[in-house]
Amino acid sequence: MALADQHELQAINHVAEALSSNERRSLLYLCESSDADDSMAFAKETLKSKVMCQERGYLFLGELLIQLRRFDILRKVCGTSRDELERALKYRKVLPRFRVLVVNVSEDMAYEDLNSLKFLLSSTLPRETMEKAKNFLDLIIELEKVDLVSPERVDLVEECFINIGRVDLAKKVAAFKMSVATPEQHPSQQQRWRAPVPPPTPNSSHSLQRRRRGQSLHIATENISVPVHTEQNCQLPLDTYKFNSNPRGICVIIDCVGNDGDMLEQTFKALHFNVALYKWLSVDESLSVLRGIFKQRQNLKGDGFVCCIISRGMANHLLGTDTYSLGLHLDRVRRLFTADACPMMASKPKLFFIQSYSVPEFQPCARMNNRDEDLETDGCDGLSRYDYIPTDADVFWSHCSTDECQLEQGHHRSIYLKALTDALLKGQKRKTNLVDIHTEVNGAIFEHNRRNPGVSYHIDLKHTLRKDLYLQ
């Protein structure tokens, strides 16, 4: 065996023996091994096959150590410093760039971030797989196996980072994506700036979170700037939801009365939502529509979700077009879109606007009280359940009720929904946050009730928004 080969073998053995099991796992991933074996013996064999077959194997080994951040081993084994080796590697990097990105991100991820990612992906990967995942690298390997992530497909990863508030990591993914795009996929910077874009929503809340975490705005892995659209005349508060995707998200409208659904449809289309309008649905049909919204993956891609319901109802239940029914409990509507039920909507704002026309409380007859016990119902215990709406973060819940007798009027239009649509469109032009927009709605309802005490509207507004929301 040549002396050079002996030196390389000694270096390989020293590296494999000095690394922890987690570091060996990262090393094997960088060496493009998909084997779950992270033993020292397997690491040595993998390194031998990679290092000794290359003309400049010491550069490959040195780049591995730089990515693993083991500069102590680098100096001892290669006899050089990080700066010296990086200069030598400036035009000779051989490690797969996507795998380098994954390892770097995995090193920068805190334990609570990993748990948040597992929660987001709980409906995507099996529970057993999630439990075994010790770090971000393990999650990526599993996502690669089911073809959800690859060097050419990183959108899911970028979206997850944004959802857990790690936009510093999302920027790294975005920079990688831009750097590997073809000219057709990635136009020049000049073309990107000239292309028409939707009005920008400030994304600076993530900058605030990054400063809290002590993260730098500089993207260390790639020397590529990510374009940030700014508007000099629009100085909005820092703590805001990201709300500039196109479309903004899905807006589902269920109109069981038939008067104002079209008006809501036009309004939310103007607010850049994909709108799905359903009319004259029963309780069962309404529930089926709501359950099926996010079965279509494109409905998950937006920055938020809106649900509008117009229906006759009681204090806590919506009746749809049913003549006799216990109805659909309002809390059940909300629970269909919690982070537990729909992980991909976690941390995104979920807006509910409900107009109910109050009818007398339905008293079921004795026969109905004795129906099969296994029939699933939402049941009413006679107690107000408003205190339970909403309970999850990022929910805006606006529920207005008025008497059913108003529906007897010809061409009736809801004062609440008219005030809401007007305020939303004005708020879009003025760049007003949603809570302030609803303050205008409250004022309009107050004036209406003052002038028309016999046909008053009652608004119940609750929200758990964590940031300002601008529907631009």
PEZIPE-V913672 format. One line per field, one symbol per residue. ss: DSSP state (A for helix, B for strand, O for the rest). A space follows every 10 residues. Layout:
ss=???
//
This chain:
ss=OOAAAAAAAA AAAAAAAAOO AAAAAAAAAA OOOOOOOOOA AAAAAAAAAA AOOOOOAAAA AAAAAAAOOO AAAAAAAAOO OAAAAAAAAO OOOOOOAAAA AAAAAAAAOO AAAAAAAAAA OOOOOOAAAA AAOOOAAAAA AAAAAOOOOB OOBOAAAAAA AAAOOOAAAA AAAAAAAAAA OOOOOOOOAA AAAAOOOOOO OOOAAAAAAA AAAOOOOOOO OOOOOOOOOO OOOOOOOOOB OOOOOOOOBB BBBBBOOOOO AAAAAAAAAA OOOBBBBBBO OOAAAAAAAA AAAAAOAAAA OOOBBBBBBB BBBOOOBBBB OOOOOOOBBA AAAAAOOOOO OOAAAOOOBB BBBBBBBBOO OOOOOAAAAO OOOOOOOOOO OOOOOAAAOO OOOOBBBBBB BBBAAAAAOO OOOOAAAAAA AAAAAAAAAA OOBAAAAAAA AAAAAAAAAA AOAAAOOBBB BBBOOOOBOB OO
//
